[in-house]
Amino acid sequence: MAENEKDDKGGLERILADRRDKVAKLRALGLHPYANDFHPTHPAAEALEAGKSLPAPALNEPPQPNRGLQPADVAPPGPRPEGRGSAEDGGPHPAGHAAGPAADAPRFAVAGRIAALRSFGKAAFVKLDDRSGRIQVQVRRDVLPEADFAAFKLAEPGDFAGVTGPLFRTRTGEVTILAERWMHLTKALRPPPEKWHGLTDVETRLRHRSVDLFANPDVQRLFRARGLVVRALREYLDGEGFLEVETPMLHAVQGGAAAKPFATHHNALDLDLFLRIAPELFLKRLLVGGLERVYELGRCFRNEGLSTRHNPEFTMLEFYEAYATCDTVLERTEEMLCHVDERLRAAFPAYGEGRAFRLERPFRRLRMADAVVERGAPPGSLTDPAAMEAFLSGAHPAQRAAWGPLDHGGRIYWLFETLVEPSLGPEPVFVLGYPAAVSPLARPNDADPFWTDRFELFVGGQELANAFSELNDPDLQAERFRAQVEARRKGDAEAMEYDVEYVQALEHGMPPAGGFGLGVDRLTMLLCGVGSIREAILFPLRRPVG
């Protein structure tokens, strides 16, 4: 261990010991260091909003005497704006430098984490953070009861406290609560990051997300924005008559997408199971059952590597709509994403600034076949496997290991991923028409069954959504499953298994339908300007320490 690491560890041990000593002192005062009987009347943002109407303070206005919090003095509830509250006033001032509250000033009970504390002996200024923002509190020995002031003297940044008292404005205009009562709610044993800016290393931040959230306001804002994105997705689909459902996360058959699953075992049934890759095959069973518009928003799991775009546990939105086509779903996708973005930018305008793309209808359309030809593939190679083999052997001989085992449709898709995907650019683009060989659940195109009625949406150069007209022919679906089983036999661990019960459901008749899948984490990344999927997930998978 490096010498500075030893010093850091020793310093932390001293801080922990000092803070535990303060816990003991709180107990000696007859106070609970982890109390749970304080009830805030308002969030900080409402107190700040109420304080805006207070008159400008006179420089030498004397403070008003303590008369306690009276029920009639509590300000009525009002709207709760998002945001961090008022700006800092340039630093706390000694008690004589701040005007006191008026006799009829509104009174509030507010609780939060101590973000900063400046003491001047008999007086102090404290910054309290709660879910709505930050508010300043003035603490004075001649106002607080003796026991409350003794408890306050044991307070430190990171602790939680509750205060009650009237509002006033300092001479710099900052809305402030004069604490007439102080209650210590939680004693934090570990200190916050130095000056609230010490937690900057990405790996440390992700490993200690609880600290990251209160130390970095932008992170907390990001996840409030993510919550709004999820609400807006539901808001749109609910408004269009879709029913939200829940389907199993434990699957007996590997299917729904091309990916390697996590395997587990159910002891009572002695049954091997998989964490779901996707909910698709269960959701389409509901179409068979007569639920014509359904969606699910939940967790999926894929046993793959970690990257800026992949986390083994992620959030997926899928919806299915009877009597919809691939074109219908494409229009709905544009409409839904523009709705979500409009709601996000209205609540968090900063997320709409500085983007490299715009979500404005209509999005660009690009056929996969045309795109591959534009990037160099001979037009005849799309219909002639031998011509494709010759082109690949001449243009990409070093990549033979990648495309060698693939069939003709797989090679076209490989060319798209290799040549076209990196050049799609930042603007949203629908890539239309995928080979049936790489789309085992999609309906073949009526004019040319080699292709399917399928699209993927790319935004910011990365795949965001996948959709297609659903395959509802049970015999063709069975044939596709048999091809997947053969691919597994040849070593493709991501190929699907034959789902007998799903084929039987299709034999009862599934209406023509369109389906859609969206990565919610990636959508959050794109709309909020985050560079890694790990930043958009509260607790991404991480390698254990050591």
Secondary structure, DSSP 8 states (H G I E B T S, - for coil): --HHHHHHHHHHHHHHHHHHHHHHHHHHTT--TB------SS-HHHHHHHHTTS----TT----------GGGB--------S-BS---SS---GGGS----TT--EEEEEEEEEEEEE-SSEEEEEEEETTEEEEEEEETTTS-HHHHHHHTT--TT-EEEEEEEEEE-TT--EEEE-SEEEEEE--SS--SGGG-----HHHHHHTHHHHHHH-HHHHHHHHHHHHHHHHHHHHHHHTT-EE----SEESS--SSSS---EEEETTTTEEEEE-S-SHHHHHHHHHTT--EEEEEEEEE------SS--SEEEEEEEEEET--HHHHHHHHHHHHHHHHHHHHHH-GGGGSS-S----SS-EEEEHHHHHHHTT--GGGGT-HHHHHHHHHHH-GGGHHHHTT--HHHHHHHHIIIIIGGGS-SS-EEEEEEEGGG-TTB-B-SS-TTEEEEEEEEETTEEEEEEEEB---HHHHHHHHHHHHHHHHTT-TTS----HHHHHHHHT----EEEEEEEHHHHHHHHHT-S-HHHHSSS-------
